């Protein structure tokens, strides 16, 4: 390998929004750096699914459910 083509891979500390932390290896920052997360994957709707509601605009959802509802119901 060519020298200096790969970034330095070292240990950092990741601090979650609830205050818990863990050590992992990363190319982020310098060795023993701290990465403070703004979005916590344990509580953010993007990872947990959240309480998402479908808006029925112009009857599109109801038309879809009428046509394909038998496939989605259990």
CHARMM-style PDB file with segment names, atoms N, HN, CA, C and O in Angstrom:
ATOM      1  N   UNK     1       0.839  -1.190   0.000  1.00  0.00      PROA
ATOM      2  CA  UNK     1       0.000   0.000   0.000  1.00  0.00      PROA
ATOM      3  C   UNK     1       0.879   1.247   0.000  1.00  0.00      PROA
ATOM      4  O   UNK     1       2.007   1.243   0.493  1.00  0.00      PROA
ATOM      5  N   UNK     2       0.326   2.301  -0.565  1.00  0.00      PROA
ATOM      6  HN  UNK     2      -0.590   2.304  -0.966  1.00  0.00      PROA
ATOM      7  CA  UNK     2       1.016   3.577  -0.524  1.00  0.00      PROA
ATOM      8  C   UNK     2       0.928   4.150   0.882  1.00  0.00      PROA
ATOM      9  O   UNK     2      -0.094   4.002   1.552  1.00  0.00      PROA
ATOM     10  N   UNK     3       1.971   4.790   1.322  1.00  0.00      PROA
ATOM     11  HN  UNK     3       2.801   4.911   0.777  1.00  0.00      PROA
ATOM     12  CA  UNK     3       1.896   5.400   2.653  1.00  0.00      PROA
ATOM     13  C   UNK     3       0.911   6.584   2.655  1.00  0.00      PROA
ATOM     14  O   UNK     3       0.802   7.323   1.676  1.00  0.00      PROA
ATOM     15  N   UNK     4       0.215   6.736   3.756  1.00  0.00      PROA
ATOM     16  HN  UNK     4       0.303   6.136   4.551  1.00  0.00      PROA
ATOM     17  CA  UNK     4      -0.711   7.850   4.000  1.00  0.00      PROA
ATOM     18  C   UNK     4      -1.914   7.888   3.052  1.00  0.00      PROA
ATOM     19  O   UNK     4      -2.449   8.965   2.788  1.00  0.00      PROA
ATOM     20  N   UNK     5      -2.347   6.734   2.538  1.00  0.00      PROA
ATOM     21  HN  UNK     5      -1.913   5.859   2.753  1.00  0.00      PROA
ATOM     22  CA  UNK     5      -3.555   6.719   1.714  1.00  0.00      PROA
ATOM     23  C   UNK     5      -4.789   6.423   2.550  1.00  0.00      PROA
ATOM     24  O   UNK     5      -5.901   6.791   2.170  1.00  0.00      PROA
ATOM     25  N   UNK     6      -4.602   5.755   3.697  1.00  0.00      PROA
ATOM     26  HN  UNK     6      -3.699   5.456   4.006  1.00  0.00      PROA
ATOM     27  CA  UNK     6      -5.732   5.414   4.555  1.00  0.00      PROA
ATOM     28  C   UNK     6      -5.748   6.318   5.779  1.00  0.00      PROA
ATOM     29  O   UNK     6      -4.693   6.636   6.328  1.00  0.00      PROA
ATOM     30  N   UNK     7      -6.942   6.736   6.215  1.00  0.00      PROA
ATOM     31  HN  UNK     7      -7.799   6.478   5.769  1.00  0.00      PROA
ATOM     32  CA  UNK     7      -7.009   7.585   7.408  1.00  0.00      PROA
ATOM     33  C   UNK     7      -6.651   6.794   8.669  1.00  0.00      PROA
ATOM     34  O   UNK     7      -6.708   5.565   8.686  1.00  0.00      PROA
ATOM     35  N   UNK     8      -6.285   7.522   9.716  1.00  0.00      PROA
ATOM     36  HN  UNK     8      -6.239   8.521   9.702  1.00  0.00      PROA
ATOM     37  CA  UNK     8      -5.934   6.920  10.995  1.00  0.00      PROA
ATOM     38  C   UNK     8      -7.183   6.330  11.637  1.00  0.00      PROA
ATOM     39  O   UNK     8      -8.201   7.014  11.748  1.00  0.00      PROA
ATOM     40  N   UNK     9      -7.120   5.085  12.057  1.00  0.00      PROA
ATOM     41  HN  UNK     9      -6.293   4.529  11.967  1.00  0.00      PROA
ATOM     42  CA  UNK     9      -8.239   4.366  12.663  1.00  0.00      PROA
ATOM     43  C   UNK     9      -7.905   4.182  14.137  1.00  0.00      PROA
ATOM     44  O   UNK     9      -6.957   3.473  14.474  1.00  0.00      PROA
ATOM     45  N   UNK    10      -8.682   4.820  15.022  1.00  0.00      PROA
ATOM     46  HN  UNK    10      -9.452   5.396  14.747  1.00  0.00      PROA
ATOM     47  CA  UNK    10      -8.351   4.854  16.439  1.00  0.00      PROA
ATOM     48  C   UNK    10      -9.615   4.781  17.289  1.00  0.00      PROA
ATOM     49  O   UNK    10     -10.724   4.779  16.754  1.00  0.00      PROA
ATOM     50  N   UNK    11      -9.455   4.722  18.611  1.00  0.00      PROA
ATOM     51  HN  UNK    11      -8.554   4.724  19.046  1.00  0.00      PROA
ATOM     52  CA  UNK    11     -10.589   4.669  19.532  1.00  0.00      PROA
ATOM     53  C   UNK    11     -11.102   6.068  19.842  1.00  0.00      PROA
ATOM     54  O   UNK    11     -10.321   6.997  20.046  1.00  0.00      PROA
ATOM     55  N   UNK    12     -12.451   6.210  19.875  1.00  0.00      PROA
ATOM     56  HN  UNK    12     -13.086   5.455  19.708  1.00  0.00      PROA
ATOM     57  CA  UNK    12     -13.104   7.443  20.302  1.00  0.00      PROA
ATOM     58  C   UNK    12     -14.207   7.070  21.284  1.00  0.00      PROA
ATOM     59  O   UNK    12     -14.566   5.899  21.407  1.00  0.00      PROA
ATOM     60  N   UNK    13     -14.738   8.059  21.975  1.00  0.00      PROA
ATOM     61  HN  UNK    13     -14.446   9.010  21.875  1.00  0.00      PROA
ATOM     62  CA  UNK    13     -15.859   7.869  22.878  1.00  0.00      PROA
ATOM     63  C   UNK    13     -17.086   8.533  22.270  1.00  0.00      PROA
ATOM     64  O   UNK    13     -17.039   9.711  21.914  1.00  0.00      PROA
ATOM     65  N   UNK    14     -18.180   7.793  22.150  1.00  0.00      PROA
ATOM     66  HN  UNK    14     -18.217   6.837  22.439  1.00  0.00      PROA
ATOM     67  CA  UNK    14     -19.437   8.322  21.619  1.00  0.00      PROA
ATOM     68  C   UNK    14     -20.373   8.541  22.798  1.00  0.00      PROA
ATOM     69  O   UNK    14     -20.615   7.624  23.583  1.00  0.00      PROA
ATOM     70  N   UNK    15     -20.908   9.772  22.924  1.00  0.00      PROA
ATOM     71  HN  UNK    15     -20.712  10.516  22.286  1.00  0.00      PROA
ATOM     72  CA  UNK    15     -21.818  10.113  24.009  1.00  0.00      PROA
ATOM     73  C   UNK    15     -23.204  10.316  23.411  1.00  0.00      PROA
ATOM     74  O   UNK    15     -23.403  11.167  22.544  1.00  0.00      PROA
ATOM     75  N   UNK    16     -24.169   9.512  23.892  1.00  0.00      PROA
ATOM     76  HN  UNK    16     -24.008   8.820  24.596  1.00  0.00      PROA
ATOM     77  CA  UNK    16     -25.546   9.596  23.415  1.00  0.00      PROA
ATOM     78  C   UNK    16     -26.250  10.790  24.063  1.00  0.00      PROA
ATOM     79  O   UNK    16     -25.724  11.394  24.997  1.00  0.00      PROA
ATOM     80  N   UNK    17     -27.444  11.127  23.562  1.00  0.00      PROA
ATOM     81  HN  UNK    17     -27.872  10.636  22.803  1.00  0.00      PROA
ATOM     82  CA  UNK    17     -28.178  12.269  24.103  1.00  0.00      PROA
ATOM     83  C   UNK    17     -28.658  12.022  25.523  1.00  0.00      PROA
ATOM     84  O   UNK    17     -28.899  12.983  26.255  1.00  0.00      PROA
ATOM     85  N   UNK    18     -28.806  10.762  25.941  1.00  0.00      PROA
ATOM     86  HN  UNK    18     -28.611   9.982  25.347  1.00  0.00      PROA
ATOM     87  CA  UNK    18     -29.256  10.475  27.304  1.00  0.00      PROA
ATOM     88  C   UNK    18     -28.084  10.407  28.294  1.00  0.00      PROA
ATOM     89  O   UNK    18     -28.295  10.125  29.474  1.00  0.00      PROA
ATOM     90  N   UNK    19     -26.872  10.656  27.835  1.00  0.00      PROA
ATOM     91  HN  UNK    19     -26.701  10.885  26.877  1.00  0.00      PROA
ATOM     92  CA  UNK    19     -25.707  10.682  28.711  1.00  0.00      PROA
ATOM     93  C   UNK    19     -24.903   9.401  28.718  1.00  0.00      PROA
ATOM     94  O   UNK    19     -23.766   9.400  29.189  1.00  0.00      PROA
ATOM     95  N   UNK    20     -25.458   8.305  28.211  1.00  0.00      PROA
ATOM     96  HN  UNK    20     -26.382   8.306  27.829  1.00  0.00      PROA
ATOM     97  CA  UNK    20     -24.698   7.056  28.156  1.00  0.00      PROA
ATOM     98  C   UNK    20     -23.600   7.186  27.097  1.00  0.00      PROA
ATOM     99  O   UNK    20     -23.729   7.959  26.147  1.00  0.00      PROA
ATOM    100  N   UNK    21     -22.528   6.426  27.272  1.00  0.00      PROA
ATOM    101  HN  UNK    21     -22.423   5.798  28.043  1.00  0.00      PROA
ATOM    102  CA  UNK    21     -21.419   6.514  26.327  1.00  0.00      PROA
ATOM    103  C   UNK    21     -20.821   5.136  26.093  1.00  0.00      PROA
ATOM    104  O   UNK    21     -21.026   4.213  26.881  1.00  0.00      PROA
ATOM    105  N   UNK    22     -20.083   5.014  25.004  1.00  0.00      PROA
ATOM    106  HN  UNK    22     -19.917   5.764  24.364  1.00  0.00      PROA
ATOM    107  CA  UNK    22     -19.356   3.782  24.697  1.00  0.00      PROA
ATOM    108  C   UNK    22     -18.142   4.126  23.854  1.00  0.00      PROA
ATOM    109  O   UNK    22     -18.090   5.175  23.211  1.00  0.00      PROA
ATOM    110  N   UNK    23     -17.171   3.230  23.867  1.00  0.00      PROA
ATOM    111  HN  UNK    23     -17.214   2.378  24.389  1.00  0.00      PROA
ATOM    112  CA  UNK    23     -15.958   3.418  23.073  1.00  0.00      PROA
ATOM    113  C   UNK    23     -16.054   2.570  21.816  1.00  0.00      PROA
ATOM    114  O   UNK    23     -16.515   1.429  21.846  1.00  0.00      PROA
ATOM    115  N   UNK    24     -15.614   3.148  20.725  1.00  0.00      PROA
ATOM    116  HN  UNK    24     -15.239   4.074  20.700  1.00  0.00      PROA
ATOM    117  CA  UNK    24     -15.607   2.440  19.455  1.00  0.00      PROA
ATOM    118  C   UNK    24     -14.420   2.919  18.640  1.00  0.00      PROA
ATOM    119  O   UNK    24     -13.771   3.907  18.987  1.00  0.00      PROA
ATOM    120  N   UNK    25     -14.145   2.223  17.570  1.00  0.00      PROA
ATOM    121  HN  UNK    25     -14.672   1.421  17.288  1.00  0.00      PROA
ATOM    122  CA  UNK    25     -13.066   2.646  16.679  1.00  0.00      PROA
ATOM    123  C   UNK    25     -13.645   3.444  15.532  1.00  0.00      PROA
ATOM    124  O   UNK    25     -14.718   3.126  15.019  1.00  0.00      PROA
ATOM    125  N   UNK    26     -12.924   4.490  15.130  1.00  0.00      PROA
ATOM    126  HN  UNK    26     -12.053   4.748  15.547  1.00  0.00      PROA
ATOM    127  CA  UNK    26     -13.428   5.379  14.089  1.00  0.00      PROA
ATOM    128  C   UNK    26     -12.273   6.156  13.465  1.00  0.00      PROA
ATOM    129  O   UNK    26     -11.154   6.149  13.977  1.00  0.00      PROA
ATOM    130  N   UNK    27     -12.563   6.822  12.356  1.00  0.00      PROA
ATOM    131  HN  UNK    27     -13.472   6.829  11.940  1.00  0.00      PROA
ATOM    132  CA  UNK    27     -11.606   7.734  11.747  1.00  0.00      PROA
ATOM    133  C   UNK    27     -11.931   9.175  12.131  1.00  0.00      PROA
ATOM    134  O   UNK    27     -11.270  10.104  11.666  1.00  0.00      PROA
ATOM    135  N   UNK    28     -12.952   9.372  12.983  1.00  0.00      PROA
ATOM    136  HN  UNK    28     -13.490   8.618  13.360  1.00  0.00      PROA
ATOM    137  CA  UNK    28     -13.372  10.695  13.414  1.00  0.00      PROA
ATOM    138  C   UNK    28     -12.330  11.325  14.337  1.00  0.00      PROA
ATOM    139  O   UNK    28     -11.869  10.671  15.273  1.00  0.00      PROA
ATOM    140  N   UNK    29     -11.953  12.570  14.093  1.00  0.00      PROA
ATOM    141  HN  UNK    29     -12.327  13.101  13.333  1.00  0.00      PROA
ATOM    142  CA  UNK    29     -11.099  13.328  14.995  1.00  0.00      PROA
ATOM    143  C   UNK    29      -9.758  12.696  15.283  1.00  0.00      PROA
ATOM    144  O   UNK    29      -9.187  11.979  14.462  1.00  0.00      PROA
ATOM    145  N   UNK    30      -9.269  12.988  16.486  1.00  0.00      PROA
ATOM    146  HN  UNK    30      -9.733  13.571  17.153  1.00  0.00      PROA
ATOM    147  CA  UNK    30      -7.989  12.471  16.936  1.00  0.00      PROA
ATOM    148  C   UNK    30      -8.225  11.327  17.921  1.00  0.00      PROA
ATOM    149  O   UNK    30      -9.346  11.157  18.398  1.00  0.00      PROA
ATOM    150  N   UNK    31      -7.198  10.544  18.235  1.00  0.00      PROA
ATOM    151  HN  UNK    31      -6.287  10.683  17.847  1.00  0.00      PROA
ATOM    152  CA  UNK    31      -7.378   9.465  19.220  1.00  0.00      PROA
ATOM    153  C   UNK    31      -7.935   9.993  20.542  1.00  0.00      PROA
ATOM    154  O   UNK    31      -7.548  11.066  21.005  1.00  0.00      PROA
ATOM    155  N   UNK    32      -8.837   9.235  21.137  1.00  0.00      PROA
ATOM    156  HN  UNK    32      -9.151   8.363  20.762  1.00  0.00      PROA
ATOM    157  CA  UNK    32      -9.514   9.558  22.397  1.00  0.00      PROA
ATOM    158  C   UNK    32     -10.406  10.800  22.299  1.00  0.00      PROA
ATOM    159  O   UNK    32     -10.679  11.439  23.315  1.00  0.00      PROA
ATOM    160  N   UNK    33     -10.863  11.149  21.097  1.00  0.00      PROA
ATOM    161  HN  UNK    33     -10.641  10.631  20.271  1.00  0.00      PROA
ATOM    162  CA  UNK    33     -11.799  12.264  20.926  1.00  0.00      PROA
ATOM    163  C   UNK    33     -13.179  11.840  21.425  1.00  0.00      PROA
ATOM    164  O   UNK    33     -13.444  10.651  21.597  1.00  0.00      PROA
ATOM    165  N   UNK    34     -14.053  12.815  21.655  1.00  0.00      PROA
ATOM    166  HN  UNK    34     -13.838  13.782  21.516  1.00  0.00      PROA
ATOM    167  CA  UNK    34     -15.417  12.549  22.097  1.00  0.00      PROA
ATOM    168  C   UNK    34     -16.378  13.037  21.030  1.00  0.00      PROA
ATOM    169  O   UNK    34     -16.298  14.186  20.597  1.00  0.00      PROA
ATOM    170  N   UNK    35     -17.285  12.174  20.605  1.00  0.00      PROA
ATOM    171  HN  UNK    35     -17.350  11.240  20.957  1.00  0.00      PROA
ATOM    172  CA  UNK    35     -18.315  12.515  19.626  1.00  0.00      PROA
ATOM    173  C   UNK    35     -19.642  12.575  20.359  1.00  0.00      PROA
ATOM    174  O   UNK    35     -20.135  11.552  20.837  1.00  0.00      PROA
ATOM    175  N   UNK    36     -20.236  13.782  20.456  1.00  0.00      PROA
ATOM    176  HN  UNK    36     -19.836  14.612  20.068  1.00  0.00      PROA
ATOM    177  CA  UNK    36     -21.527  13.974  21.111  1.00  0.00      PROA
ATOM    178  C   UNK    36     -22.618  13.926  20.054  1.00  0.00      PROA
ATOM    179  O   UNK    36     -22.623  14.737  19.127  1.00  0.00      PROA
ATOM    180  N   UNK    37     -23.540  12.983  20.186  1.00  0.00      PROA
ATOM    181  HN  UNK    37     -23.536  12.325  20.938  1.00  0.00      PROA
ATOM    182  CA  UNK    37     -24.612  12.832  19.211  1.00  0.00      PROA
ATOM    183  C   UNK    37     -25.740  13.820  19.491  1.00  0.00      PROA
ATOM    184  O   UNK    37     -26.134  14.012  20.642  1.00  0.00      PROA
ATOM    185  N   UNK    38     -26.257  14.443  18.436  1.00  0.00      PROA
ATOM    186  HN  UNK    38     -25.937  14.287  17.501  1.00  0.00      PROA
ATOM    187  CA  UNK    38     -27.411  15.323  18.550  1.00  0.00      PROA
ATOM    188  C   UNK    38     -28.701  14.527  18.399  1.00  0.00      PROA
ATOM    189  O   UNK    38     -29.731  14.897  18.962  1.00  0.00      PROA
ATOM    190  N   UNK    39     -28.645  13.435  17.640  1.00  0.00      PROA
ATOM    191  HN  UNK    39     -27.808  13.135  17.183  1.00  0.00      PROA
ATOM    192  CA  UNK    39     -29.810  12.595  17.393  1.00  0.00      PROA
ATOM    193  C   UNK    39     -29.493  11.208  17.924  1.00  0.00      PROA
ATOM    194  O   UNK    39     -28.489  10.605  17.546  1.00  0.00      PROA
ATOM    195  N   UNK    40     -30.347  10.706  18.795  1.00  0.00      PROA
ATOM    196  HN  UNK    40     -31.163  11.196  19.102  1.00  0.00      PROA
ATOM    197  CA  UNK    40     -30.118   9.420  19.428  1.00  0.00      PROA
ATOM    198  C   UNK    40     -30.872   8.328  18.671  1.00  0.00      PROA
ATOM    199  O   UNK    40     -32.096   8.410  18.567  1.00  0.00      PROA
ATOM    200  N   UNK    41     -30.192   7.308  18.137  1.00  0.00      PROA
ATOM    201  HN  UNK    41     -29.197   7.242  18.222  1.00  0.00      PROA
ATOM    202  CA  UNK    41     -30.889   6.262  17.385  1.00  0.00      PROA
ATOM    203  C   UNK    41     -31.818   5.406  18.241  1.00  0.00      PROA
ATOM    204  O   UNK    41     -32.626   4.659  17.690  1.00  0.00      PROA
ATOM    205  N   UNK    42     -31.731   5.489  19.576  1.00  0.00      PROA
ATOM    206  HN  UNK    42     -31.074   6.096  20.023  1.00  0.00      PROA
ATOM    207  CA  UNK    42     -32.642   4.729  20.434  1.00  0.00      PROA
ATOM    208  C   UNK    42     -33.995   5.405  20.574  1.00  0.00      PROA
ATOM    209  O   UNK    42     -34.977   4.745  20.914  1.00  0.00      PROA
ATOM    210  N   UNK    43     -34.071   6.718  20.319  1.00  0.00      PROA
ATOM    211  HN  UNK    43     -33.273   7.254  20.043  1.00  0.00      PROA
ATOM    212  CA  UNK    43     -35.324   7.440  20.524  1.00  0.00      PROA
ATOM    213  C   UNK    43     -35.819   8.192  19.302  1.00  0.00      PROA
ATOM    214  O   UNK    43     -36.983   8.593  19.282  1.00  0.00      PROA
ATOM    215  N   UNK    44     -35.004   8.403  18.291  1.00  0.00      PROA
ATOM    216  HN  UNK    44     -34.058   8.078  18.307  1.00  0.00      PROA
ATOM    217  CA  UNK    44     -35.411   9.201  17.131  1.00  0.00      PROA
ATOM    218  C   UNK    44     -36.355   8.411  16.231  1.00  0.00      PROA
ATOM    219  O   UNK    44     -36.117   7.229  15.982  1.00  0.00      PROA
ATOM    220  N   UNK    45     -37.423   9.041  15.737  1.00  0.00      PROA
ATOM    221  HN  UNK    45     -37.616  10.002  15.939  1.00  0.00      PROA
ATOM    222  CA  UNK    45     -38.406   8.333  14.901  1.00  0.00      PROA
ATOM    223  C   UNK    45     -37.835   7.741  13.617  1.00  0.00      PROA
ATOM    224  O   UNK    45     -38.404   6.788  13.084  1.00  0.00      PROA
ATOM    225  N   UNK    46     -36.736   8.274  13.108  1.00  0.00      PROA
ATOM    226  HN  UNK    46     -36.274   9.048  13.540  1.00  0.00      PROA
ATOM    227  CA  UNK    46     -36.154   7.723  11.888  1.00  0.00      PROA
ATOM    228  C   UNK    46     -35.686   6.287  12.090  1.00  0.00      PROA
ATOM    229  O   UNK    46     -35.688   5.499  11.144  1.00  0.00      PROA
ATOM    230  N   UNK    47     -35.283   5.935  13.317  1.00  0.00      PROA
ATOM    231  HN  UNK    47     -35.282   6.575  14.086  1.00  0.00      PROA
ATOM    232  CA  UNK    47     -34.822   4.584  13.605  1.00  0.00      PROA
ATOM    233  C   UNK    47     -35.880   3.734  14.292  1.00  0.00      PROA
ATOM    234  O   UNK    47     -35.868   2.509  14.165  1.00  0.00      PROA
ATOM    235  N   UNK    48     -36.794   4.368  15.017  1.00  0.00      PROA
ATOM    236  HN  UNK    48     -36.804   5.363  15.120  1.00  0.00      PROA
ATOM    237  CA  UNK    48     -37.775   3.608  15.783  1.00  0.00      PROA
ATOM    238  C   UNK    48     -39.102   3.442  15.061  1.00  0.00      PROA
ATOM    239  O   UNK    48     -39.925   2.631  15.487  1.00  0.00      PROA
ATOM    240  N   UNK    49     -39.339   4.177  13.987  1.00  0.00      PROA
ATOM    241  HN  UNK    49     -38.671   4.835  13.640  1.00  0.00      PROA
ATOM    242  CA  UNK    49     -40.598   4.088  13.263  1.00  0.00      PROA
ATOM    243  C   UNK    49     -41.557   5.197  13.630  1.00  0.00      PROA
ATOM    244  O   UNK    49     -42.376   5.604  12.805  1.00  0.00      PROA
ATOM    245  N   UNK    50     -41.474   5.690  14.836  1.00  0.00      PROA
ATOM    246  HN  UNK    50     -40.809   5.360  15.506  1.00  0.00      PROA
ATOM    247  CA  UNK    50     -42.269   6.831  15.270  1.00  0.00      PROA
ATOM    248  C   UNK    50     -43.765   6.620  15.169  1.00  0.00      PROA
ATOM    249  O   UNK    50     -44.232   5.497  14.980  1.00  0.00      PROA
ATOM    250  N   UNK    51     -44.502   7.686  15.295  1.00  0.00      PROA
ATOM    251  HN  UNK    51     -44.122   8.598  15.449  1.00  0.00      PROA
ATOM    252  CA  UNK    51     -45.955   7.669  15.186  1.00  0.00      PROA
ATOM    253  C   UNK    51     -46.357   8.354  13.892  1.00  0.00      PROA
ATOM    254  O   UNK    51     -46.930   9.444  13.910  1.00  0.00      PROA
ATOM    255  N   UNK    52     -46.060   7.727  12.791  1.00  0.00      PROA
ATOM    256  HN  UNK    52     -45.595   6.842  12.777  1.00  0.00      PROA
ATOM    257  CA  UNK    52     -46.308   8.316  11.495  1.00  0.00      PROA
ATOM    258  C   UNK    52     -47.761   8.109  11.084  1.00  0.00      PROA
ATOM    259  O   UNK    52     -48.290   7.003  11.194  1.00  0.00      PROA
ATOM    260  N   UNK    53     -48.399   9.163  10.615  1.00  0.00      PROA
ATOM    261  HN  UNK    53     -47.969  10.061  10.525  1.00  0.00      PROA
ATOM    262  CA  UNK    53     -49.780   9.102  10.157  1.00  0.00      PROA
ATOM    263  C   UNK    53     -49.824   9.401   8.655  1.00  0.00      PROA
ATOM    264  O   UNK    53     -49.125  10.293   8.174  1.00  0.00      PROA
ATOM    265  N   UNK    54     -50.633   8.664   7.933  1.00  0.00      PROA
ATOM    266  HN  UNK    54     -51.200   7.940   8.324  1.00  0.00      PROA
ATOM    267  CA  UNK    54     -50.821   8.934   6.511  1.00  0.00      PROA
ATOM    268  C   UNK    54     -51.930   9.957   6.341  1.00  0.00      PROA
ATOM    269  O   UNK    54     -52.992   9.840   6.952  1.00  0.00      PROA
ATOM    270  N   UNK    55     -51.678  10.966   5.505  1.00  0.00      PROA
ATOM    271  HN  UNK    55     -50.815  11.061   5.009  1.00  0.00      PROA
ATOM    272  CA  UNK    55     -52.698  11.956   5.212  1.00  0.00      PROA
ATOM    273  C   UNK    55     -53.433  11.529   3.949  1.00  0.00      PROA
ATOM    274  O   UNK    55     -52.806  11.196   2.943  1.00  0.00      PROA
ATOM    275  N   UNK    56     -54.742  11.537   3.999  1.00  0.00      PROA
ATOM    276  HN  UNK    56     -55.252  11.808   4.816  1.00  0.00      PROA
ATOM    277  CA  UNK    56     -55.544  11.140   2.842  1.00  0.00      PROA
ATOM    278  C   UNK    56     -55.845  12.385   2.020  1.00  0.00      PROA
ATOM    279  O   UNK    56     -56.795  13.114   2.308  1.00  0.00      PROA
ATOM    280  N   UNK    57     -55.045  12.623   1.009  1.00  0.00      PROA
ATOM    281  HN  UNK    57     -54.274  12.032   0.775  1.00  0.00      PROA
ATOM    282  CA  UNK    57     -55.222  13.804   0.154  1.00  0.00      PROA
ATOM    283  C   UNK    57     -55.978  13.388  -1.096  1.00  0.00      PROA
ATOM    284  O   UNK    57     -55.469  12.617  -1.910  1.00  0.00      PROA
ATOM    285  N   UNK    58     -57.158  13.883  -1.243  1.00  0.00      PROA
ATOM    286  HN  UNK    58     -57.572  14.509  -0.582  1.00  0.00      PROA
ATOM    287  CA  UNK    58     -57.955  13.589  -2.423  1.00  0.00      PROA
ATOM    288  C   UNK    58     -58.424  12.148  -2.483  1.00  0.00      PROA
ATOM    289  O   UNK    58     -58.725  11.657  -3.570  1.00  0.00      PROA
ATOM    290  N   UNK    59     -58.498  11.454  -1.361  1.00  0.00      PROA
ATOM    291  HN  UNK    59     -58.253  11.852  -0.478  1.00  0.00      PROA
ATOM    292  CA  UNK    59     -58.979  10.087  -1.340  1.00  0.00      PROA
ATOM    293  C   UNK    59     -58.010   9.063  -1.870  1.00  0.00      PROA
ATOM    294  O   UNK    59     -58.406   7.931  -2.145  1.00  0.00      PROA
ATOM    295  N   UNK    60     -56.736   9.428  -2.024  1.00  0.00      PROA
ATOM    296  HN  UNK    60     -56.414  10.348  -1.800  1.00  0.00      PROA
ATOM    297  CA  UNK    60     -55.756   8.500  -2.598  1.00  0.00      PROA
ATOM    298  C   UNK    60     -55.536   7.282  -1.707  1.00  0.00      PROA
ATOM    299  O   UNK    60     -55.475   6.153  -2.192  1.00  0.00      PROA
ATOM    300  N   UNK    61     -55.418   7.517  -0.399  1.00  0.00      PROA
ATOM    301  HN  UNK    61     -55.468   8.435  -0.004  1.00  0.00      PROA
ATOM    302  CA  UNK    61     -55.172   6.399   0.510  1.00  0.00      PROA
ATOM    303  C   UNK    61     -56.392   5.491   0.559  1.00  0.00      PROA
ATOM    304  O   UNK    61     -56.251   4.268   0.546  1.00  0.00      PROA
ATOM    305  N   UNK    62     -57.581   6.069   0.615  1.00  0.00      PROA
ATOM    306  HN  UNK    62     -57.696   7.062   0.626  1.00  0.00      PROA
ATOM    307  CA  UNK    62     -58.789   5.245   0.674  1.00  0.00      PROA
ATOM    308  C   UNK    62     -58.996   4.480  -0.637  1.00  0.00      PROA
ATOM    309  O   UNK    62     -59.470   3.344  -0.611  1.00  0.00      PROA
ATOM    310  N   UNK    63     -58.651   5.079  -1.781  1.00  0.00      PROA
ATOM    311  HN  UNK    63     -58.267   6.002  -1.802  1.00  0.00      PROA
ATOM    312  CA  UNK    63     -58.742   4.353  -3.052  1.00  0.00      PROA
ATOM    313  C   UNK    63     -57.742   3.210  -3.100  1.00  0.00      PROA
ATOM    314  O   UNK    63     -58.060   2.124  -3.586  1.00  0.00      PROA
ATOM    315  N   UNK    64     -56.529   3.447  -2.596  1.00  0.00      PROA
ATOM    316  HN  UNK    64     -56.270   4.329  -2.200  1.00  0.00      PROA
ATOM    317  CA  UNK    64     -55.523   2.396  -2.558  1.00  0.00      PROA
ATOM    318  C   UNK    64     -55.989   1.253  -1.660  1.00  0.00      PROA
ATOM    319  O   UNK    64     -55.879   0.084  -2.029  1.00  0.00      PROA
ATOM    320  N   UNK    65     -56.511   1.594  -0.476  1.00  0.00      PROA
ATOM    321  HN  UNK    65     -56.601   2.544  -0.176  1.00  0.00      PROA
ATOM    322  CA  UNK    65     -56.982   0.566   0.450  1.00  0.00      PROA
ATOM    323  C   UNK    65     -58.164  -0.205  -0.123  1.00  0.00      PROA
ATOM    324  O   UNK    65     -58.285  -1.407   0.115  1.00  0.00      PROA
ATOM    325  N   UNK    66     -59.038   0.464  -0.875  1.00  0.00      PROA
ATOM    326  HN  UNK    66     -58.940   1.440  -1.068  1.00  0.00      PROA
ATOM    327  CA  UNK    66     -60.166  -0.228  -1.485  1.00  0.00      PROA
ATOM    328  C   UNK    66     -59.699  -1.205  -2.555  1.00  0.00      PROA
ATOM    329  O   UNK    66     -60.263  -2.289  -2.703  1.00  0.00      PROA
ATOM    330  N   UNK    67     -58.668  -0.818  -3.298  1.00  0.00      PROA
ATOM    331  HN  UNK    67     -58.210   0.062  -3.177  1.00  0.00      PROA
ATOM    332  CA  UNK    67     -58.172  -1.662  -4.388  1.00  0.00      PROA
ATOM    333  C   UNK    67     -57.265  -2.780  -3.887  1.00  0.00      PROA
ATOM    334  O   UNK    67     -57.380  -3.920  -4.337  1.00  0.00      PROA
ATOM    335  N   UNK    68     -56.362  -2.462  -2.958  1.00  0.00      PROA
ATOM    336  HN  UNK    68     -56.269  -1.536  -2.593  1.00  0.00      PROA
ATOM    337  CA  UNK    68     -55.348  -3.427  -2.519  1.00  0.00      PROA
ATOM    338  C   UNK    68     -55.458  -3.785  -1.042  1.00  0.00      PROA
ATOM    339  O   UNK    68     -54.531  -4.379  -0.491  1.00  0.00      PROA
ATOM    340  N   UNK    69     -56.549  -3.446  -0.396  1.00  0.00      PROA
ATOM    341  HN  UNK    69     -57.302  -2.964  -0.844  1.00  0.00      PROA
ATOM    342  CA  UNK    69     -56.683  -3.664   1.040  1.00  0.00      PROA
ATOM    343  C   UNK    69     -56.621  -5.111   1.464  1.00  0.00      PROA
ATOM    344  O   UNK    69     -56.178  -5.418   2.571  1.00  0.00      PROA
ATOM    345  N   UNK    70     -57.061  -6.007   0.595  1.00  0.00      PROA
ATOM    346  HN  UNK    70     -57.421  -5.757  -0.304  1.00  0.00      PROA
ATOM    347  CA  UNK    70     -57.041  -7.432   0.949  1.00  0.00      PROA
ATOM    348  C   UNK    70     -55.601  -7.953   1.085  1.00  0.00      PROA
ATOM    349  O   UNK    70     -55.358  -8.913   1.816  1.00  0.00      PROA
ATOM    350  N   UNK    71     -54.660  -7.331   0.393  1.00  0.00      PROA
ATOM    351  HN  UNK    71     -54.857  -6.551  -0.201  1.00  0.00      PROA
ATOM    352  CA  UNK    71     -53.271  -7.785   0.470  1.00  0.00      PROA
ATOM    353  C   UNK    71     -52.570  -7.288   1.721  1.00  0.00      PROA
ATOM    354  O   UNK    71     -51.627  -7.923   2.191  1.00  0.00      PROA
ATOM    355  N   UNK    72     -53.017  -6.154   2.272  1.00  0.00      PROA
ATOM    356  HN  UNK    72     -53.783  -5.638   1.889  1.00  0.00      PROA
ATOM    357  CA  UNK    72     -52.344  -5.560   3.427  1.00  0.00      PROA
ATOM    358  C   UNK    72     -52.954  -5.977   4.749  1.00  0.00      PROA
ATOM    359  O   UNK    72     -52.290  -5.868   5.780  1.00  0.00      PROA
ATOM    360  N   UNK    73     -54.187  -6.449   4.763  1.00  0.00      PROA
ATOM    361  HN  UNK    73     -54.726  -6.537   3.925  1.00  0.00      PROA
ATOM    362  CA  UNK    73     -54.827  -6.869   6.019  1.00  0.00      PROA
ATOM    363  C   UNK    73     -54.367  -8.253   6.409  1.00  0.00      PROA
ATOM    364  O   UNK    73     -54.127  -9.112   5.561  1.00  0.00      PROA
ATOM    365  N   UNK    74     -54.246  -8.456   7.715  1.00  0.00      PROA
ATOM    366  HN  UNK    74     -54.441  -7.759   8.404  1.00  0.00      PROA
ATOM    367  CA  UNK    74     -53.809  -9.771   8.212  1.00  0.00      PROA
ATOM    368  C   UNK    74     -54.931 -10.450   8.917  1.00  0.00      PROA
ATOM    369  OT1 UNK    74     -54.767 -11.566   9.408  1.00  0.00      PROA
TER     370      UNK     74
END
